[in-house]
Amino acid sequence: MQFHRVDPQQDLAQLRAFLTDSDPRDYLLDEMEEWTRDGRLWAGTEGGVWVAFGRVHDLGSGEAWVSGLRVALPHRGQGMGNQLLNGLLADARSVGLSEYRAVIEDENLRSRALFARNGFRPVVEMTLRRGSSRPGGSDLLRRARSGDRLGGPVGWIPAATGRVDLVPGPDAGRFGRWDPRVVARWVDESKLYLAPGMAVAVQADWLTRPRTLWANPLTGDPEELLPAIGSLANRLGQEEWQAFLPSTEPLRRLYADQGLHPHPAWGDRIHLYERID
């Protein structure tokens, strides 16, 4: 298999055709322009035909997000996924990256085994949940002001991993190392909301149909924080909200009781994997 960098000017139509042939419902079809703008995309070919695809996203500070690995159905089981992943990691190392992360759905045993064989270890189990905005709820969360600070990985997934979801902001990546400068940027961009004992960073209009708030819960009791996020979504003119949340059996029951649904593309359990060279 030969590899080449995807050229956003020349290869977008070819990428769309590859994804459509693999799975016409692939969520990447709606996000291709963002991916080609923000990531280092690679395609694998045989005889000039695209057979594989993947992305490395530079999060800064030597960290990278590995995502979107796809192998065309007729070519699966032939070692191409291993070749593709090793090619992506080699590309990451060539630009000075040394920490790599990925999320893999629980039932995707083939991908989990592939990453484990290549030195990735599972860090935390998560779930991607969707909730509706809540008109008329109590508006507990207020926008953070200059001088508001958080002392470190204070709860939720950041406390369990030392990593923070970097989605709100120009990074457009996920789960980089906790850095106070991230919090300061959220304050400057009006994306950090606080209440006594609660904190969440958000990105409005993460999706536009329906209008969806991406939430990054940082601290707070889930029975209070989750309804407060639903109310905040309504106040910000969003129809729904989404977030990666910790996944344990008691928490999954709580999420269900609060009307939060697993994302249909991911199932109910997702693993964050990490490799540090």
Legacy VTK file of the C-alpha trace (Angstrom):
# vtk DataFile Version 3.0
C-alpha trace
ASCII
DATASET POLYDATA
POINTS 277 float
0.000 0.000 0.000
1.288 3.472 -0.913
0.580 6.553 1.224
0.124 10.176 0.265
-0.993 13.324 2.031
-4.536 14.338 1.122
-4.548 17.631 -0.772
-7.638 19.666 0.245
-7.651 21.350 -3.179
-7.312 18.198 -5.279
-8.533 15.216 -3.253
-11.792 16.297 -1.603
-13.993 14.682 -4.261
-11.954 11.467 -4.086
-12.245 11.440 -0.290
-16.012 11.906 -0.487
-16.294 9.031 -2.971
-14.157 6.762 -0.764
-16.225 7.485 2.356
-19.521 7.118 0.487
-18.478 3.748 -0.938
-17.411 2.552 2.517
-20.514 3.781 4.356
-23.032 6.299 2.896
-23.992 7.254 6.486
-20.411 7.951 7.588
-20.443 11.031 9.831
-17.197 12.210 8.238
-19.131 13.094 5.100
-20.587 16.062 6.990
-17.228 17.088 8.468
-14.814 16.683 5.569
-14.106 20.357 5.012
-13.251 20.858 8.681
-11.063 17.759 8.683
-9.150 18.778 5.579
-8.619 22.231 7.084
-7.538 21.177 10.590
-5.737 17.860 10.235
-2.895 15.992 8.532
-4.876 13.566 6.379
-3.400 10.526 4.682
-4.793 8.127 2.097
-3.552 4.631 1.316
-3.801 3.429 -2.275
-3.271 0.255 -4.238
-2.976 0.526 -7.996
-4.120 4.141 -7.739
-7.344 3.143 -5.921
-8.030 4.516 -2.453
-8.227 1.678 0.085
-7.563 3.439 3.428
-7.764 6.826 5.109
-6.813 8.401 8.462
-5.991 11.660 10.202
-3.428 12.984 12.666
-4.390 16.249 14.357
-1.634 18.260 16.065
-2.956 19.429 19.459
0.214 21.362 20.285
2.795 20.670 23.016
3.827 17.447 21.267
0.349 15.906 21.478
-1.678 14.392 18.643
-5.193 13.081 18.051
-5.435 10.016 15.795
-8.857 9.560 14.253
-10.940 8.578 11.267
-9.135 5.354 10.369
-11.022 3.696 7.525
-10.154 0.650 5.408
-12.319 -0.243 2.409
-14.391 -3.334 3.131
-12.837 -5.622 0.450
-9.362 -4.906 1.877
-10.013 -5.485 5.568
-8.213 -8.301 7.338
-5.097 -7.881 5.182
-2.976 -5.841 7.596
-3.769 -2.502 5.986
-5.103 -1.022 9.222
-1.748 -1.748 10.850
0.119 -0.207 7.917
-2.131 2.843 8.026
-1.739 3.407 11.770
2.035 3.031 11.579
2.125 5.474 8.676
0.111 8.019 10.662
2.378 7.655 13.699
5.467 8.053 11.518
3.981 11.265 10.120
3.278 12.488 13.652
6.840 11.774 14.770
8.216 13.586 11.723
6.760 16.857 13.021
7.836 16.317 16.634
4.700 14.733 18.098
5.180 12.086 20.787
1.841 11.677 22.619
-1.045 10.134 20.698
-4.690 9.646 21.692
-7.743 8.084 20.114
-11.279 7.113 21.106
-12.682 3.733 20.068
-16.198 2.399 20.522
-16.408 -0.566 22.899
-17.700 -3.080 20.362
-15.082 -2.188 17.743
-12.863 -5.043 18.908
-10.738 -5.047 15.766
-9.711 -1.394 16.184
-9.147 -1.818 19.915
-6.846 -4.765 19.259
-5.034 -2.821 16.514
-4.271 0.110 18.798
-3.280 -2.173 21.686
-0.803 -3.997 19.423
0.734 -0.647 18.565
1.401 0.410 22.139
-1.799 2.271 23.004
-3.263 1.701 26.473
-6.857 2.341 27.569
-7.043 5.363 29.875
-10.720 5.815 30.744
-14.144 4.552 29.685
-16.563 7.214 28.476
-19.950 7.630 26.876
-21.021 10.237 24.328
-24.454 11.450 25.395
-27.025 13.758 23.821
-29.591 15.784 25.712
-32.323 18.251 24.837
-32.213 21.866 25.900
-34.480 22.615 28.839
-36.646 25.718 28.493
-37.730 27.212 31.764
-35.026 25.557 33.855
-33.005 27.374 36.450
-30.123 29.410 35.012
-27.433 28.498 37.518
-24.419 28.798 35.244
-23.020 32.266 34.570
-20.407 33.252 32.031
-16.932 33.384 33.574
-15.288 36.764 33.963
-11.702 37.901 33.779
-9.989 36.700 36.932
-12.053 33.512 37.254
-9.763 30.512 37.405
-9.837 26.741 37.818
-7.010 25.135 39.725
-6.422 22.068 37.562
-8.145 18.887 36.412
-11.020 19.381 38.807
-13.544 16.667 38.033
-15.244 14.448 35.493
-12.918 13.099 32.765
-10.173 15.718 33.395
-9.775 14.504 36.981
-9.583 10.862 35.885
-7.062 11.415 33.097
-5.283 14.754 33.510
-6.588 15.448 29.982
-9.163 18.008 28.984
-11.502 18.054 26.003
-10.151 20.868 23.836
-13.152 21.165 21.544
-14.288 24.670 22.582
-11.880 26.935 20.758
-9.649 27.047 17.705
-7.858 23.791 18.630
-10.763 21.680 17.310
-9.067 18.682 18.892
-9.766 16.553 21.927
-8.233 15.527 25.222
-5.005 17.433 25.412
-2.970 17.842 28.581
-4.546 20.151 31.148
-3.092 23.632 30.780
-4.206 26.774 32.664
-3.840 28.704 29.402
-6.748 26.702 27.996
-8.956 27.925 30.830
-7.799 31.504 30.326
-8.647 31.265 26.632
-12.119 29.927 27.398
-12.688 32.928 29.660
-11.502 35.317 26.944
-13.753 33.627 24.361
-16.796 33.578 26.688
-16.934 29.793 26.623
-16.478 29.014 30.315
-19.567 28.999 32.562
-19.493 28.723 36.332
-21.745 28.339 39.345
-20.903 27.467 42.962
-19.343 24.007 42.747
-19.927 23.739 38.974
-17.967 24.508 35.809
-18.432 23.690 32.121
-16.773 24.861 28.898
-18.965 24.985 25.810
-18.969 25.483 22.038
-22.260 26.777 20.646
-23.456 25.556 17.246
-21.150 22.541 17.282
-23.784 21.198 14.913
-26.161 23.489 13.059
-28.925 20.937 12.287
-30.130 20.640 14.990
-28.347 23.516 16.685
-26.185 21.685 19.185
-24.022 22.816 22.098
-20.814 20.858 22.720
-20.284 20.710 26.491
-17.105 19.914 28.380
-18.136 19.242 32.020
-15.306 20.183 34.359
-16.695 19.944 37.872
-19.998 19.526 39.694
-22.439 16.969 40.973
-24.036 15.290 37.922
-27.562 15.569 39.324
-27.133 19.360 39.389
-24.668 20.017 36.585
-26.380 18.071 33.791
-29.778 19.838 34.112
-27.897 23.138 34.364
-26.170 22.397 31.034
-29.556 21.687 29.439
-30.824 25.027 30.699
-27.683 26.792 29.451
-28.141 25.218 26.012
-31.642 26.668 25.859
-30.408 30.096 26.947
-27.773 30.028 24.183
-30.366 29.199 21.535
-29.371 25.552 21.108
-31.808 22.685 20.581
-29.571 19.928 21.951
-26.276 19.428 23.714
-23.596 16.707 23.579
-20.722 15.737 25.846
-18.229 13.002 26.551
-19.096 11.832 30.076
-17.533 9.226 32.391
-19.109 5.804 31.931
-19.867 3.598 34.918
-22.977 1.537 35.496
-24.396 3.920 38.167
-23.648 6.963 36.001
-25.190 5.383 32.909
-28.385 4.800 34.904
-28.323 8.423 36.037
-27.838 9.661 32.474
-30.782 7.570 31.320
-32.940 8.876 34.178
-32.096 12.427 33.065
-33.119 11.713 29.482
-29.598 11.683 28.014
-29.299 9.305 25.063
-26.174 7.541 23.758
-24.978 8.915 20.439
-26.189 6.475 17.763
-22.824 6.402 15.980
-20.886 5.417 19.100
-22.903 3.084 21.277
-22.911 3.481 25.041
-19.276 2.800 25.926
-16.179 4.413 24.415
-12.523 3.986 25.380
-9.913 6.733 25.374
-6.572 5.225 24.318
-3.155 6.828 24.722
0.425 6.130 23.668
3.423 8.141 24.880
6.780 7.633 23.158
LINES 1 278
277 0 1 2 3 4 5 6 7 8 9 10 11 12 13 14 15 16 17 18 19 20 21 22 23 24 25 26 27 28 29 30 31 32 33 34 35 36 37 38 39 40 41 42 43 44 45 46 47 48 49 50 51 52 53 54 55 56 57 58 59 60 61 62 63 64 65 66 67 68 69 70 71 72 73 74 75 76 77 78 79 80 81 82 83 84 85 86 87 88 89 90 91 92 93 94 95 96 97 98 99 100 101 102 103 104 105 106 107 108 109 110 111 112 113 114 115 116 117 118 119 120 121 122 123 124 125 126 127 128 129 130 131 132 133 134 135 136 137 138 139 140 141 142 143 144 145 146 147 148 149 150 151 152 153 154 155 156 157 158 159 160 161 162 163 164 165 166 167 168 169 170 171 172 173 174 175 176 177 178 179 180 181 182 183 184 185 186 187 188 189 190 191 192 193 194 195 196 197 198 199 200 201 202 203 204 205 206 207 208 209 210 211 212 213 214 215 216 217 218 219 220 221 222 223 224 225 226 227 228 229 230 231 232 233 234 235 236 237 238 239 240 241 242 243 244 245 246 247 248 249 250 251 252 253 254 255 256 257 258 259 260 261 262 263 264 265 266 267 268 269 270 271 272 273 274 275 276
